[in-house]
Amino acid sequence: MKYMSAKLIGNSMEPLLKIGDALLIKKADYVTFAIGDIVVFENSDNSKLITHRILSINPDGSLMTKPDSTLVQADAFRVPYDKIKGKVIAAYRGTDEIPIEDSGRFIKRAQKLFVFLNNSKIYARIKTLSPFKWLHRKLSHARLRKTDHAQCEVE
C-alpha cells in the first residue's frame, strides 16, 4: 500500500494541525520531499510516530525537522531516512479538509525573517536592551518538552 492514515495526538503542529486531526500519509518510498513538507517519522526507539515539518534535506537523505509550534527553538531534529514513514498529503478536522499545501510558505518566510533579524545590527542592539533581554533569552534557549511532540496513532 502506498498510503497510511493516522490520528494526531500531540500539539506541536499547532496552529495548523490540532489534536484529533486525521492525517493521510503517502509512504516515503513513493514521494519526494521538499522543504516545508510535513512528515511523519518514528522516534529513536520506534515506540511512537512524530509529525514535524522539514527545514532542510541533508545530502545523506536524512531530514532536519521541527514542529510548527517551536519554530524559534534553537535545535532541529535530525531524522535518518530509514525512520521516515511518509509525507502528510491531506489532513482533516472532522469532515473539513485542512489546507496544508501552502502551509510551507509560512515556514520559509519565517526562516528568512529569523536569519535577517539575527544578522541585523538593529536586532543585536535591541536584544541588549533590558526589556528585550528576557524575551531574547526565552526565544534563544527554548527547548522541547516531551509533551510538545505531535504524536500520531496509526489507524
N, C-alpha and C positions, 0 to 999 in steps of 0.2 A: 504494500500500500504506500502511496505517495504522501498521504495526509494523516494527521492525527488531530485530536481535539483535546483541549484541556480547560480547566476552570481556574481562574486566578484566585489565590487565597492569601496573597500578600498585598501590601500597599505601596511598594516603592515605585510603581509605574504611574502613580497619580500625578497629575490630574487626568491624564488621557485614559488610562485603564484603572478600573476600580475593583475591589474585592467582589468576587462573584461573576465577573465578566467571563464570557465563553470565548475561547481563542481557537481559531482554525490555523493549524501549523502545517506548512509544507516541509517535508523532511529534508534534511541537509543534503542528501545525495542528489536532490532534484532541483536545487536552487543555486543561484549565485548571490553572494552577499554584497551589500553596499553600506557605506557609512550612513547612519540614520535608521537602518532597518532594526526592527525589534526581533530578538532571537530568544529561543528557549534552549537552555543547556542544563546538564547535570552538574550538581556541585561536586566537590573533590572526592567525596566518599560515596557518590552515586545514590544518596538517600533521598534526594528531592530534586525537583526541577526548578530552575530560576529563570525569570524573564527580565532581560535588560535590553538596552539599546546599544548598537555598535558605534563606537567612537573612532576606531581605526582598525585596519586589517594588516596584520604582520606578514612578512614575506613567507614565513613557515606555515601560513594558513590559520594561525591562531587569531583570535579576535580580542580587542580591548573593548570592554563594555562598562556601562554604568547604568544605574536605574535613573529614571527621569526625575525623581523627587530629590536626588542628591547631585545635581549637575556640578555644583561648586565644590564637591568633595575632591580632595587632593589626589586620591589614588583611584585608578581604573582597575578593573578586574581583567586579568589575562585568562582567556578561555581557550584551552587546546582544542583543535579541530575535532578530535575524537569524542569530546564531551558535548558537542553541539548537536542538539536534536533537530532543530529546524528553525525556519523563519515564520513569524506570525504574518499571515496574509489577510486575515479578516478577524474582526472582534465584534462581539455582540453583547449588548446590555439589554437583557430581556429579548424582545423581538426587534429592537433597533440596532442597526449596524453602526459601529463606531468608525469614523473615517480615519484610518491610520496611514494611508498612502502619503499624505503631505505632512505628516507629523514630524518627519525627519528634518524638514527645512528649518523648523524652530531650533533644533539642536545645533545645526550648522551655524545659524545666526548667533546663537548664544555663545558658541565656542569662539567665533570671531570677535565678539564683544569682550569676552574674558581675556583673550590674547591681547587685544587692543588696550584694555584697561591695565593689564599687568605691565605692558611696555610703555605706558603713558607716564610722563613726568608729573602731570597733574594728579594722577592716582597715587603715585609714590608720595606726593606731598599730603594728599587727603588722608591716606592711611596712617600718617604720623600724628594727625590732629586728635586730641583726646576723645571727642565724641565718636570718632570713627574707629578708634583702636579696638574697642570691644567687638564691633561688627566684623572688622577685618580678621581678627583672631578667630572668630566663630566660622567665617567662611573659609579661611585657610586651613583650619585644623579639623574640619568636620569629618567624622568617621561614621561608618555604617554600624548600626546596632543589628544584632541578629534578626530582630523582628522587622527590619526595613526591607528585607528581600521580598520581591514579588514572586512568591512560590506558586506552583501550579499543581493541580491534581489531574492526572491523565484520566480521561473519561472513556 
